[in-house]
Protein backbone atom coordinates (compact mmCIF):
# COMPACT_ATOMS: atom_id res chain seq x y z
CA UNK A 1 0.00 0.00 0.00
CA UNK A 2 1.43 3.37 -0.99
CA UNK A 3 1.04 6.84 0.51
CA UNK A 4 -1.51 7.95 -2.07
CA UNK A 5 -3.78 5.01 -1.25
CA UNK A 6 -3.56 5.71 2.48
CA UNK A 7 -4.24 9.44 2.07
CA UNK A 8 -7.20 8.68 -0.18
CA UNK A 9 -8.71 6.19 2.27
CA UNK A 10 -8.27 8.67 5.14
CA UNK A 11 -10.02 11.40 3.13
CA UNK A 12 -12.86 9.00 2.39
CA UNK A 13 -13.35 8.28 6.09
CA UNK A 14 -13.13 11.94 7.06
CA UNK A 15 -15.62 12.83 4.34
CA UNK A 16 -18.05 10.12 5.42
CA UNK A 17 -17.83 11.33 9.04
CA UNK A 18 -18.59 14.90 7.96
CA UNK A 19 -21.41 13.72 5.73
CA UNK A 20 -23.08 11.72 8.51
CA UNK A 21 -22.51 14.44 11.10
CA UNK A 22 -24.02 17.05 8.79
CA UNK A 23 -27.02 14.80 8.18
CA UNK A 24 -27.54 14.18 11.89
CA UNK A 25 -27.41 17.83 12.92
CA UNK A 26 -29.18 19.08 9.80
CA UNK A 27 -26.20 21.07 8.52
CA UNK A 28 -26.45 20.71 4.74
CA UNK A 29 -23.23 22.64 4.15
CA UNK A 30 -21.23 20.19 6.28
CA UNK A 31 -23.00 17.27 4.63
CA UNK A 32 -22.10 18.55 1.14
CA UNK A 33 -18.48 19.17 2.13
CA UNK A 34 -18.34 15.62 3.42
CA UNK A 35 -19.72 14.23 0.17
CA UNK A 36 -17.13 16.17 -1.83
CA UNK A 37 -14.29 15.07 0.45
CA UNK A 38 -15.48 11.47 0.24
CA UNK A 39 -15.50 11.66 -3.58
CA UNK A 40 -12.03 13.22 -3.68
CA UNK A 41 -10.78 10.47 -1.38
CA UNK A 42 -12.22 7.80 -3.66
CA UNK A 43 -10.48 9.31 -6.68
CA UNK A 44 -7.19 9.64 -4.80
CA UNK A 45 -7.40 6.06 -3.50
CA UNK A 46 -8.23 4.83 -7.00
CA UNK A 47 -5.19 6.63 -8.37
CA UNK A 48 -3.08 5.03 -5.65
CA UNK A 49 -4.50 1.62 -6.53
CA UNK A 50 -3.65 2.16 -10.19
CA UNK A 51 -0.16 3.30 -9.29
CA UNK A 52 0.31 0.18 -7.16
CA UNK A 53 -0.95 -2.08 -9.94
CA UNK A 54 1.43 -0.52 -12.44
CA UNK A 55 4.31 -0.94 -10.03
CA UNK A 56 3.53 -4.66 -9.66
CA UNK A 57 3.59 -5.22 -13.43
Secondary structure, 3 states (H helix, E strand, C coil): CCHHHHHHHHHHHHHHHHHHHHHHHCCHHHHHHHHHHHHHHHHHHHHHHHHHHHHHC
